[in-house]
Amino acid sequence: MSTNTPDIQIPTELRPADGRFASGPSKVRPEAVAALAGIADDFLGTSHRKSTVKDIVGRLRTGLDDLFGLPDDWEVVLGNGGTTLFWDAATFGLIEAKSQHLSFGEFSSKFAKGVAAAPFLADPQVISSDMGAHPVAVADDSVDFYALTHNETSTGVTMPLVRPAGANDDAIVAVDATSAAGAIAWDPSEVDCYYFAPQKAIASDGGLWIACCSPRAQERITRIADGHRWIPAGLDLKIALDNSTKNQTYNTPALATIFLAMHQIEWFNEGGGMSFAAGRSEALSGHVYSWAEASSFASPFVADAGMRSPVVATIDFDDSVSADDIAAVLRANGILDTEGYRKLGRNQLRIACFPAIELSDMQALTASIDFVVGELS
Ligand SMILES: *Cc1c(COP(=O)(O)O)cnc(C)c1O
């Protein structure tokens, strides 16, 4: 945060009612927190091997089946540690010999780096693009695992999920969907492993990974686990798979995280499913992008409108105004986490458009930015 934040008061009537716009973790809906408080005495601090907790895990797994329209032979697998830990688990238990990675931002490049360091795997193929765009997978006979990212949270770029044409029949298409899951629709026939953590579009807390696995992914997990590779138990996807089918986790999970995720998924499904959830994000980001395009000082960072993320809007500002100053003033007024992604090094704000956020709050955010820019210049 800037040490000399300009002293600007945003009028109360302009400010959003809820000032949480972080791209991770997401705003958690107050209704979900109240529901957790409501069942806390029978749930928090009780055994994760007993029916009360297993029922909630079961509702989370069934809710995801419904939300994504997963075929009956898929399994929703979960374990502790978030997406970063899942990358390690996949390195041990899902990549047979050689992977291909589409690298177009902080998160997609991190997974590729981790795999490159694994001594038991061949050097991965890494296909990169400029920041603010995405590369395209290219089928290769030597590749048994394609690593895609549904939404690059660092740059605000989304990519369509399609199985690379000509990929080997048993190749796995694995998708990091951490910020997209529950906000962007996808087709299970194009994917084998759709994995994420629930602290973004699913508006829960961190610490959990969830992976929707096709029969092909389950077969791969079982075959590698039965083979000669050493796999630490905490990273063993076969152990996670076997526990998940019993609505359990291998070790003690974060119960509040599981409850909040289940609550959000059921809210999506009650509201109409994926079209309801995705529609909320589209309305929010649609508002931000139109506001930026109409503005004299702001513009969307992602040039190709088709690649613009519906869940994380990255907005460039022209030289007349400092995005860092805007973010600092917003923060001082209770509007949080609009700062741009540091490593991109642009004069930019990054605004989450997760389904938990209200459109009226997003409209208040852009009105507040307009006010702040007027005061700064
Ligand atoms: C946030 C994020 C991650 C990291 O998730 P953790 O649960 O913190 O490990 C990975 N990939 C993407 C696309 C993300 O947005």
Ligand as a Chemical Component Dictionary entry (heavy atoms), coordinates in Angstrom:
data_LIG
# 
_chem_comp.id                   LIG 
_chem_comp.type                 NON-POLYMER 
_chem_comp.pdbx_formal_charge   0 
_chem_comp.three_letter_code    LIG 
# 
loop_
_chem_comp_atom.comp_id 
_chem_comp_atom.atom_id 
_chem_comp_atom.alt_atom_id 
_chem_comp_atom.type_symbol 
_chem_comp_atom.charge 
_chem_comp_atom.model_Cartn_x 
_chem_comp_atom.model_Cartn_y 
_chem_comp_atom.model_Cartn_z 
_chem_comp_atom.pdbx_ordinal 
LIG C1 C1 C 0 -5.590 -19.037 -6.946  1  
LIG C2 C2 C 0 -5.151 -19.944 -8.033  2  
LIG C3 C3 C 0 -4.285 -21.021 -7.789  3  
LIG C4 C4 C 0 -3.697 -21.288 -6.421  4  
LIG O1 O1 O 0 -4.670 -21.820 -5.583  5  
LIG P1 P1 P 0 -4.243 -22.247 -4.077  6  
LIG O2 O2 O 0 -5.466 -22.917 -3.546  7  
LIG O3 O3 O 0 -3.856 -21.012 -3.365  8  
LIG O4 O4 O 0 -3.090 -23.197 -4.217  9  
LIG C5 C5 C 0 -3.948 -21.833 -8.849  10 
LIG N1 N1 N 0 -4.433 -21.615 -10.089 11 
LIG C6 C6 C 0 -5.268 -20.604 -10.370 12 
LIG C7 C7 C 0 -5.772 -20.419 -11.748 13 
LIG C8 C8 C 0 -5.660 -19.736 -9.346  14 
LIG O5 O5 O 0 -6.485 -18.720 -9.612  15 
# 
loop_
_chem_comp_bond.comp_id 
_chem_comp_bond.atom_id_1 
_chem_comp_bond.atom_id_2 
_chem_comp_bond.value_order 
_chem_comp_bond.pdbx_ordinal 
LIG C1 C2 SING 1  
LIG C2 C3 SING 2  
LIG C2 C8 DOUB 3  
LIG C3 C4 SING 4  
LIG C3 C5 DOUB 5  
LIG C4 O1 SING 6  
LIG O1 P1 SING 7  
LIG P1 O2 DOUB 8  
LIG P1 O3 SING 9  
LIG P1 O4 SING 10 
LIG C5 N1 SING 11 
LIG N1 C6 DOUB 12 
LIG C6 C7 SING 13 
LIG C6 C8 SING 14 
LIG C8 O5 SING 15 
# 
